Amino acid sequence: MQAVITAAGLGTRMLPASKEIPKEMLPIPVDGQLKPVIQVIFEQLHDAGVRDFLIVVGRGKRVIEDYFTPDGNFLDYLESRGKLRQAANLRDFYSRVESSNVAFVNQPQPRGFGDAVLRAEPYVEDRFLVVGADTVVGELPLERMSVNSFLVTRVEDPRPYGVVVVREETVVELEEKPVNPKSNVVVVPYYEFDREVFRALRRVEPEDELQLTDAIRLLLREGVQFRAVEVGKVYDLGNMEGYLDYLRKSLK
C-alpha cells in the first residue's frame, strides 16, 4: 500500500503561526513528546504497515523534507550531551523513515486538494491512500477500507466540511460545505483510491481550485460506488479551534 500525504496548502487558517512554520509541522503532545502533526500521521500509517510514502509539498515547505532526512550528527550531539531520552525518541522516528520509501513531489501553486492529489499520478500504482496532513484520527481502520472508500465522522456543525449522506456504509450523496447540510456526517481526509480518480480529476472543470470531492461526486454520478467508514475520534488540526481542542483534551 502506498500513501500520498498532502502537505502543500498555505495554512491560512493558522496564521500568523503558519507564516513561516508549515501547519503540518506545528507540534502536538503525543506519548509524552511534542511531535509535528505530519510525524504523528506518518507514524500511524507506518504502524499500520504502510512503507511507501509520497508527500506533496508546496513553496516554503522545505523544512518538511529536512525533517524527514535522518541526521546522524545531531543524534551524536544529543548523546554526547547526555540527552539520551531525546536521542532515543528521534532515533525511533529515523528508524521508521529509513525502513520506508519516502519521496517528495512539489505543487508549485496552491490550486486545491484535488490538484495536490493529481501531482501524485506519475508515481503511484493502482491502489493507494490519500491523507490530509492536518487531520489526526484516534484509530486508523485500514482493514475496513477498500478501493473507493473514505473515512467519515459525525460533528455538531457540518457546514465547514464535505457532508455525506450514507445508507448502510454506501455513499449516496456528497456535498462540499453546504449551507443547509443534509446530514451531520462529514468527510475525514483519509481515502483509498485506484487510478480512476486521476481520470476523474482531469475531467472536473473547477470554478476556482480543483477539489477532490468534485472528482468523487463525478464518479458517483457515473455509478461508481463509494464506501463510508465511520470513525470516532477525529482532530482537525488545520484550524485554531481544532488545534486548541486537541491540546485541551490531550493535556487533561
C-alpha positions in Angstrom: 0.0 0.0 0.0 1.2 3.5 -0.9 0.2 6.6 0.9 0.0 10.1 -0.6 0.2 12.7 2.2 -0.8 16.2 1.0 1.1 18.9 2.8 1.1 21.7 0.2 -1.6 24.1 1.5 -0.9 27.6 2.6 -2.3 27.1 6.1 -4.1 30.4 6.2 -6.5 29.3 8.9 -3.4 29.0 11.2 -1.9 32.4 10.6 0.2 34.1 11.8 1.9 30.9 13.2 1.9 29.3 9.7 3.5 32.2 8.0 7.0 30.7 8.5 6.2 27.3 10.0 4.1 24.9 7.9 0.9 24.0 9.7 1.9 20.3 9.3 5.0 21.0 11.4 3.1 22.5 14.4 3.7 20.4 17.5 1.1 18.4 19.4 1.7 16.3 22.6 1.7 12.5 22.0 3.0 9.9 24.4 4.9 12.5 26.5 6.6 14.0 23.4 5.9 17.1 21.3 5.7 15.8 17.7 4.9 17.6 14.5 1.4 16.8 13.2 2.8 15.2 10.0 5.1 12.9 12.1 2.1 11.6 14.0 0.3 10.8 10.8 3.4 9.2 9.2 4.0 7.0 12.3 0.3 5.9 12.5 0.4 4.9 8.8 3.8 3.2 9.4 2.4 1.2 12.4 -0.5 0.1 10.1 2.0 -1.4 7.7 2.5 1.4 5.1 6.0 1.7 3.8 5.8 3.7 0.6 5.1 7.4 1.1 4.8 10.3 -1.3 4.5 13.7 0.4 3.1 16.5 -1.7 4.6 19.8 -0.6 4.4 23.4 -1.8 6.6 26.5 -1.6 8.1 27.2 1.8 7.7 23.5 2.9 11.4 22.5 2.6 11.5 22.1 6.4 9.3 19.0 6.0 11.8 17.4 3.6 14.6 18.3 6.0 12.7 16.8 9.0 12.3 13.5 7.2 16.1 13.4 6.4 17.8 11.4 9.2 20.6 13.5 10.9 23.2 11.2 12.5 25.4 14.1 13.6 22.6 15.6 15.6 21.9 12.2 17.3 25.6 12.0 18.2 25.5 15.6 19.6 22.4 14.8 21.7 24.0 11.6 23.2 27.3 13.4 23.9 25.3 16.0 25.9 23.5 13.4 27.9 20.2 13.9 26.1 19.6 10.2 25.9 15.8 10.2 26.0 15.6 12.9 23.3 18.1 11.0 21.2 16.2 7.7 21.6 12.9 9.3 20.6 14.5 10.8 17.5 16.3 7.6 16.6 12.9 5.7 16.7 11.5 8.2 14.2 14.5 7.9 12.0 14.3 4.1 12.0 10.8 4.3 10.7 11.9 6.7 8.0 14.8 4.5 7.0 12.6 1.4 6.8 10.3 3.3 4.4 10.4 4.7 0.9 9.8 8.4 1.3 9.7 10.7 -1.7 8.5 14.3 -2.2 6.7 16.0 -5.1 6.1 19.7 -5.5 2.8 21.6 -6.0 4.1 24.9 -7.3 0.8 26.8 -6.8 -1.9 26.2 -4.2 -4.6 25.0 -6.6 -6.6 22.8 -4.3 -6.6 19.4 -2.7 -7.5 17.7 -5.9 -4.6 19.3 -7.8 -2.3 18.1 -5.0 -3.5 14.6 -5.4 -3.1 14.8 -9.2 0.6 15.6 -8.7 1.0 12.1 -7.4 -0.3 10.5 -10.7 3.1 9.6 -12.2 4.4 7.9 -9.0 1.6 5.7 -7.6 0.4 2.3 -8.6 -3.2 1.1 -8.9 -4.2 1.2 -5.2 -3.1 3.9 -2.8 -4.2 6.0 0.2 -4.6 9.8 0.2 -4.2 11.5 3.6 -4.5 15.2 4.5 -1.6 16.2 6.7 -3.6 18.3 9.1 -6.1 15.7 10.5 -5.3 13.0 13.1 -7.7 10.1 13.9 -7.9 8.2 17.1 -7.8 4.9 15.2 -6.9 4.1 11.6 -9.1 1.2 10.4 -7.2 0.4 7.2 -8.5 -3.2 7.3 -12.1 -1.9 6.9 -11.2 0.3 3.9 -11.1 -0.7 0.2 -10.7 1.0 -3.1 -13.2 3.8 -3.4 -13.7 4.4 0.3 -13.0 7.1 2.8 -13.4 7.8 6.5 -16.3 9.8 7.9 -17.3 11.1 11.3 -20.2 12.9 12.9 -20.0 16.5 14.0 -22.3 19.1 15.6 -21.8 21.7 12.8 -21.1 20.0 9.4 -21.2 23.2 7.3 -17.4 23.8 7.0 -16.8 20.2 5.7 -17.7 17.9 2.9 -21.1 16.5 4.0 -22.1 12.9 3.2 -25.4 11.1 3.0 -24.8 7.5 3.8 -27.0 4.4 3.6 -25.6 1.2 5.2 -22.0 2.5 4.6 -22.7 3.3 0.9 -22.3 6.9 0.0 -25.5 8.3 -1.5 -24.6 11.9 -1.9 -21.6 14.2 -1.2 -21.7 18.0 -1.0 -18.9 20.4 -0.2 -19.5 23.0 2.6 -23.3 23.2 2.1 -25.4 26.0 3.6 -28.1 23.5 4.6 -26.5 20.2 5.3 -28.5 17.0 4.7 -26.7 15.1 7.5 -24.1 15.6 10.2 -21.8 13.0 8.7 -18.6 14.6 7.2 -15.6 13.5 5.3 -12.4 12.8 7.1 -9.5 13.2 4.7 -8.3 9.6 4.6 -9.2 8.0 1.3 -8.4 4.8 -0.7 -8.4 5.0 -4.5 -7.3 3.4 -7.6 -6.0 5.3 -10.6 -9.5 6.0 -11.9 -9.6 9.0 -9.5 -6.9 10.7 -11.7 -9.0 10.4 -14.8 -12.0 11.9 -12.9 -9.8 14.8 -11.6 -8.8 15.6 -15.2 -12.5 15.7 -16.2 -13.5 18.1 -13.5 -14.0 21.7 -14.6 -13.2 23.7 -11.4 -14.6 27.2 -10.8 -11.5 28.1 -8.8 -9.4 25.4 -7.1 -9.5 21.7 -8.1 -11.2 19.8 -5.3 -11.1 16.1 -4.6 -14.7 16.0 -3.6 -15.7 17.2 -7.1 -14.0 14.2 -8.6 -15.7 11.8 -6.2 -19.1 13.4 -7.0 -18.4 12.9 -10.7 -17.6 9.2 -10.1 -20.8 8.8 -8.0 -22.9 10.3 -10.9 -21.3 7.8 -13.2 -22.4 4.9 -11.0 -19.1 4.2 -9.1 -19.9 3.1 -5.5 -18.0 4.6 -2.6 -18.0 3.3 0.9 -18.0 5.4 4.0 -16.1 4.0 7.0 -17.1 5.8 10.2 -14.6 6.6 12.9 -15.0 8.3 16.3 -12.1 10.5 17.5 -11.0 12.9 14.8 -8.9 16.1 15.3 -8.9 18.7 12.6 -5.6 20.4 13.4 -5.6 22.8 10.4 -7.6 25.5 12.2 -7.1 27.2 15.5 -10.3 25.8 17.1 -9.5 22.2 16.3 -5.8 22.6 17.3 -6.8 24.1 20.7 -9.4 21.4 21.2 -6.8 18.7 20.8 -4.5 20.5 23.2 -7.2 20.8 25.9 -8.2 17.1 25.6 -4.6 15.8 25.5 -3.5 17.8 28.5 -6.3 16.8 30.8 
